Amino acid sequence: MTTPDDLPDDERFQDACRDVALRYAMYRNYHGDRTRAMRALTRRTPGFTRTEREAALDLFCEAYRIARDAVPRHVLDRPDKTSRYAEADDIDFEALLAEVDQVRPGWAMKQKKIVASWAILYCYLK
């Protein structure tokens, strides 16, 4: 995994990287081909280096993998729950987010929250 010391704090860059990473890791878009995902990311993030793009893609893919694996561990026991169906409130979101934040702590928290939310939706609610 490529990890430059400084990753851009540019929100548009992070949004694009997160989106491509989720499409690649979660939905297996780009035919499951990392090269195609990188090509899409290059088109969407002009002005950034290949190293920055690769590192961000790797970090968001890792954040999704951690969130996906952590969702079952953070299901809450809710004795007051009236519905038999899965609900987003069944998951301890803060604990899940703490695990996801282990990937480059403090960087791109808005995007990591979105990654955690998508993991809950895709891995628990569906």
N, C-alpha and C positions, 0 to 999 in steps of 0.2 A: 504494500500500500504506500502510495506517495503521500508524504505529509510535509509540505513546506512549513517553515516556522510561522510565517504570517499568511493567513488566508484572508481574502477580501471581506470586509464588513458591508460591502455593497448589497443592499437588500434585493435588488433586481437580479444580481448574480446568484445570490443564495436561493431565491425563488425558482429561477430557471434550473439550477443544479438539483434542487429538491424535486422539482417536477420530473425531470428526466430520470433521476434515480428511482423515484417511485414507479414510473412507467416501466423502467428496466427491471427493477428488483421485484416489484409486486405483481405486475401484469405481464411480465416477460415480453414487453413491446420491443421493437427494434430487432425482432426475430431472435431475441435472447443473445444478440451479438453486441459485445461491449464496444467494438469499433464503430458500429452504427450509432450507439448511444452517444459516444464521444463526438461523432460527426454532428449529431443533432445539437449537442451542447455547444459545440464550436459555432454553429450558426446562430444560436440563441444568446451567446455571450461574447460578442466581439470586444476586443480590447483587453482580454485577460489571457494569461499564459496557459499553455497546455498543462503545465505542472499544477497550476491552481485549479484548473478544470478537473483533472484526474483526481486530485486530492479531495476536492469537494464531492465529486461523484462517489468516490470510495467511502467517504465519511457518511454521506447520507444513506448509501446502501447498507453500511454497517449499522447505522442508527435504526433503519427499518428492520434489519435482521434481529437486533436486540429487542426492539419493541414487539415484533412478532413472537419471539420466543418468550418474552416476559408477560404477555397478556394473560395466559392461563394462571400464572403465579399471583396475579393481582386481582383476581375475582374476589369480591367482598361477600361475606355472609350477611345477607340482608333479611332478617326475620320479619321485618315490617313490609316486605315486598308483597304486593297484591297480584302482580301479573306473573304468569308462568313463562313469559317470553323474555328473552335476553334484552337488557337495556344498557345504555351507555353508563348509567349510574352504578352498574354492577362492578365496574372496574375502578380501582383506586388509582385515579389518573396521576396524582402527584407522585406516588411511588413508582409508577411506570415511567413518568417523565424523568425522575431521578436516575433511573437505570439508563435511559436514552441519553441523558446529559453526560454520561461517562465518556461518550465519544466526543472528544474535543470540548471539555467542560467550558460552559459559558458562551460558546460560539453558536450563533444562529439559533437562539432559543425559540424564536417565533416559528421557524421552519421545523424545529424538532417537535414542537407541540403539534404541528400539522401532521408530521410523520407518525407520532404516537396516536393521534386521532384516527388516521387512516388505518393503522394497524388494528385498533379496536374495531373499527367498522368491518374491515376485511376479514379479520381472524376470529372475531367473537360474535358480532351481530349478524353476519351473513349466515 
